[in-house]
C-alpha cells in the first residue's frame, strides 16, 4: 500500500489524522450469520469503530473507504450488516480496487493442486494444505451466479465442474469438513451480493491473462493442470470483477461506476502510475463534491 499512501499524502492526506489503515490477516474469512467467525467479526467491529472515530475527529465528515481485493468483500459485509442511517451518516463513497465479487478460478487451483501466485522456485504442493486451511480461500471459490451453470472451470477424466458444482468438487478432493463448511458458512454469504446503498466505484485491471479452465489428466490433482486463460486482472476473472454490475444495475438509489485500467494486474493496481492516477483523481473528485455540497448548505 506504500505507493498509494504516498500518492494520497501528496494531495494533502495526513497519516493518523485524515488517513487511516485497517490491515487484516487475509487467511481468515467471514461466515454467514449464526455461525462463529471470531477473527472476521472482530475485524468488522474494529473497522466500524475506526470509521466512526475518523469521522468524529474530522468534524463529523463522512469517510471515503478504499479497499483492495478481499477487503472489498469485508466492507460490503460491514455496510450490509449496518443500519441504513449509519451508512448515510458515515460513508461518503466506497472505492473497491480489484474486488473478487464473484470469487476466482485461481481458488479452485489452490484447493486442487496448490498455487504460488507467481512466486518462483516453490512447489505448489508444498503450500496446498495451508491454502486449503484458509477460510478466505473457501469464501473466494467461484460464485455460481456470475460464472453461470454452463462454463466448465475444472475438467478431469471423470467429471466436469462448473461454479454450480463446488460441493461435488470439494467432495472429490476429499478435504475433511470442506464441503460442510462451504455449504453452511460460505454459500449464504455469496448467494446474494446486496447493494450497500452508498456510492460505489470499482477500479479494475483488464486484459491480463487469467486462469479460466483447468484440465487435469490421469495423474490427478497432484500434478499441475493444463490451463486455458481468459480476461481478468491475472488473478480474478472478469466475470467476477464485474459481478455487481448486473446484480445492482436495477437497484434504485445505488450509484455504481467502473473504471477500467488496461494491462494492470490484481496487485499492480496499487503501484502502477496509470492506476494510481485514476484512484487519486477519483478521490480528488469525491472530495470536491463534498466541499461543494457543504458550501451550498
C-alpha positions in Angstrom: 0.0 0.0 0.0 3.0 2.3 0.3 2.7 3.8 -3.2 -1.0 4.5 -2.7 -0.4 6.1 0.7 2.4 8.3 -0.7 0.1 9.4 -3.5 -2.6 10.3 -1.0 -0.2 12.3 1.1 0.8 14.3 -1.9 -2.8 15.6 -2.2 -3.0 16.5 1.4 -3.9 13.4 3.4 -2.1 13.1 6.8 -1.4 9.7 8.3 -3.2 9.3 11.6 -5.3 12.5 11.1 -7.1 12.2 7.8 -5.7 8.9 6.6 -6.2 5.6 8.5 -5.4 2.0 7.7 -7.1 -1.2 8.6 -4.8 -4.2 8.0 -6.1 -7.7 8.1 -4.9 -11.3 8.2 -6.2 -12.4 4.8 -6.2 -16.0 5.8 -9.4 -15.5 7.8 -12.8 -15.1 6.3 -16.3 -14.5 7.4 -19.2 -16.8 7.9 -23.0 -16.4 7.4 -24.9 -15.1 10.4 -25.5 -17.7 13.0 -22.0 -19.2 12.6 -19.0 -18.2 14.7 -16.3 -16.2 12.9 -14.3 -14.6 15.8 -11.4 -13.0 13.8 -13.6 -11.7 10.9 -16.4 -10.5 13.2 -13.9 -8.7 15.4 -12.3 -7.0 12.4 -15.7 -5.7 11.3 -16.4 -4.3 14.7 -13.0 -2.7 14.9 -13.4 -1.2 11.4 -16.7 0.2 12.3 -15.2 1.9 15.4 -12.3 3.3 13.3 -14.8 4.8 10.7 -16.8 6.4 13.5 -13.7 7.8 15.3 -12.2 9.0 12.0 -15.3 10.9 11.2 -15.6 12.4 14.6 -12.0 13.6 14.6 -12.7 15.4 11.3 -15.7 17.4 12.1 -18.2 14.7 11.5 -17.5 14.4 7.8 -18.4 11.1 6.2 -15.4 8.9 5.1 -14.2 7.5 1.8 -13.5 3.8 2.1 -10.7 2.4 -0.2 -10.3 -1.3 -0.2 -8.2 -3.8 -2.1 -9.2 -7.3 -3.2 -10.7 -9.3 -0.3 -11.1 -6.0 1.7 -13.9 -5.1 -0.7 -15.9 -8.1 0.4 -15.4 -7.3 4.1 -16.5 -3.8 3.6 -19.6 -4.9 1.7 -20.5 -7.2 4.6 -19.9 -4.4 7.1 -22.2 -2.0 5.2 -24.9 -4.6 4.7 -24.8 -5.5 8.4 -25.1 -1.9 9.4 -28.3 0.3 9.6 -29.0 2.4 6.5 -28.9 5.5 8.7 -25.4 4.6 9.9 -24.2 4.2 6.3 -25.7 7.6 5.3 -24.1 9.3 8.2 -20.6 7.8 8.0 -19.9 6.8 4.4 -19.3 9.2 1.6 -18.0 6.7 -1.0 -16.8 3.2 -1.3 -13.9 2.6 -3.7 -13.2 -1.0 -4.4 -9.9 -2.0 -6.1 -9.7 -5.4 -7.7 -12.5 -6.8 -5.6 -13.3 -10.5 -6.4 -17.1 -10.1 -6.0 -17.7 -13.5 -7.5 -14.6 -15.4 -6.5 -11.9 -16.7 -8.8 -10.9 -19.9 -10.7 -7.5 -19.4 -9.0 -9.0 -20.7 -5.8 -10.1 -24.0 -7.4 -6.4 -24.4 -8.4 -5.3 -23.6 -4.8 -7.5 -26.3 -3.4 -6.8 -28.9 -6.1 -3.0 -28.6 -6.7 -1.8 -25.5 -4.8 -0.8 -22.2 -6.3 2.2 -20.0 -5.6 0.6 -16.9 -7.2 3.7 -16.4 -9.4 6.3 -16.9 -6.7 9.2 -18.8 -8.4 11.0 -21.9 -7.2 8.2 -23.1 -4.9 6.4 -26.4 -5.3 2.7 -25.6 -5.2 2.0 -28.9 -3.5 4.1 -27.7 -0.5 1.6 -24.9 0.2 -1.6 -26.7 -0.8 -2.5 -27.8 2.7 -2.1 -24.3 4.1 -4.2 -22.9 1.3 -6.9 -25.4 1.9 -7.0 -24.3 5.6 -7.5 -20.6 4.9 -11.1 -19.6 5.5 -10.8 -16.8 2.9 -9.9 -19.2 0.1 -13.1 -21.2 0.6 -15.0 -17.9 0.6 -13.4 -17.0 -2.8 -14.5 -20.1 -4.7 -16.2 -19.1 -7.9 -19.7 -17.8 -7.2 -22.4 -19.7 -9.2 -24.4 -16.6 -10.3 -21.7 -14.7 -12.2 -19.9 -17.7 -13.5 -23.1 -19.5 -14.6 -24.1 -23.2 -14.8 -22.5 -23.9 -18.2 -19.0 -22.6 -18.0 -16.5 -25.5 -17.3 -14.0 -24.4 -14.7 -12.3 -27.8 -13.9 -12.2 -30.8 -16.2 -10.9 -34.2 -15.1 -11.1 -37.6 -16.9 -14.2 -38.4 -14.9 -16.0 -35.1 -14.4 -16.5 -31.5 -15.4 -17.1 -28.9 -12.7 -18.8 -25.6 -13.1 -19.4 -23.0 -10.3 -22.6 -24.8 -9.5 -20.6 -28.0 -8.7 -18.3 -26.7 -6.0 -19.7 -29.1 -3.4 -19.0 -32.1 -5.7 -15.6 -30.7 -6.5 -14.7 -30.4 -2.8 -16.1 -33.9 -2.2 -13.8 -35.3 -4.9 -10.8 -33.6 -3.3 -11.6 -35.3 0.0 -10.7 -32.4 2.2 -12.2 -33.0 5.7 -15.2 -30.8 6.5 -14.6 -28.5 3.4 -17.9 -29.5 1.8 -19.8 -28.9 5.1 -18.1 -25.6 5.8 -18.7 -24.3 2.3 -22.4 -25.2 2.3 -23.2 -23.8 5.7 -20.8 -20.9 6.2 -19.9 -19.7 2.8 -22.8 -20.2 0.3 -25.2 -18.0 2.3 -22.6 -15.2 2.1 -22.2 -15.3 -1.6 -25.7 -16.3 -2.6 -26.6 -12.6 -3.0 -24.5 -9.6 -3.4 -26.7 -7.0 -1.7 -26.1 -3.4 -2.8 -24.8 -1.3 0.1 -26.8 1.8 -0.5 -23.8 4.1 -0.7 -22.0 5.3 -3.9 -19.5 2.6 -5.2 -16.7 2.9 -7.7 -14.9 -0.2 -8.8 -11.4 0.2 -10.2 -10.2 -2.9 -12.0 -7.4 -4.2 -14.2 -8.4 -5.7 -17.6 -6.7 -7.5 -20.4 -4.4 -9.7 -18.3 -4.3 -13.4 -18.9 -6.3 -15.1 -16.1 -6.9 -18.8 -15.4 -10.3 -19.7 -16.7 -10.4 -23.5 -17.2 -8.2 -26.2 -15.6 -7.6 -29.5 -17.3 -6.4 -32.5 -15.2 -5.1 -35.7 -16.7 -4.9 -39.3 -15.4 -2.3 -38.2 -12.7 -5.0 -36.4 -10.8 -4.6 -33.3 -8.7 -1.0 -33.9 -7.6 0.2 -32.6 -10.9 -0.4 -29.1 -12.2 -3.1 -28.8 -14.8 -3.1 -27.5 -18.3 -4.7 -24.1 -18.3 -6.9 -22.1 -20.6 -6.8 -18.4 -20.0 -9.3 -15.7 -20.3 -9.8 -12.0 -19.4 -9.2 -10.6 -16.0 -6.5 -9.0 -13.8 -4.3 -12.0 -13.7 -5.9 -13.3 -10.5 -9.6 -12.5 -10.7 -11.7 -13.4 -13.7 -13.5 -10.6 -15.5 -17.0 -12.0 -14.7 -16.1 -11.8 -11.1 -14.7 -8.2 -11.2 -17.9 -7.1 -13.0 -20.3 -9.3 -11.0 -22.0 -6.4 -9.1 -22.7 -4.6 -12.4 -25.5 -6.9 -13.3 -26.6 -7.5 -9.7 -27.1 -3.8 -8.9 -28.0 -2.2 -12.2 -31.7 -2.2 -11.5 -31.3 -1.1 -7.8 -32.8 2.3 -7.1 -30.6 4.8 -5.2 -27.5 2.7 -5.8 -24.7 4.6 -7.6 -22.2 2.3 -9.3 -19.3 3.2 -11.6 -16.5 1.1 -13.1 -13.0 2.4 -14.0 -11.0 0.0 -16.2 -7.3 0.2 -16.3 -5.9 -1.9 -19.2 -3.0 -4.2 -18.6 -2.8 -3.7 -14.8 -2.7 -6.8 -12.6 -4.5 -7.6 -9.4 -1.7 -6.3 -7.2 -0.1 -3.8 -9.5 -3.2 -1.7 -9.3 -1.7 -0.4 -6.0 1.6 0.7 -7.6 1.2 1.3 -11.4 1.1 5.0 -12.2 -1.8 4.7 -14.6 -3.9 3.1 -11.8 -2.8 5.4 -9.1 -3.7 8.4 -11.3 -7.2 7.1 -11.7 -7.6 6.4 -8.0 -6.2 9.7 -6.8 -8.2 11.6 -9.4 -11.4 9.8 -8.2 -10.7 10.7 -4.6 -10.0 14.3 -5.5 -13.3 14.5 -7.4 -15.2 13.0 -4.4 -13.6 15.5 -2.0 -14.5 18.3 -4.4 -18.1 17.2 -4.4 -18.1 17.1 -0.6 -16.7 20.6 -0.4 -19.3 21.9 -2.9 -22.2 20.2 -1.0 -21.0 21.7 2.3 -20.6 25.2 0.7 -24.2 25.1 -0.6 -25.8 24.2 2.8 
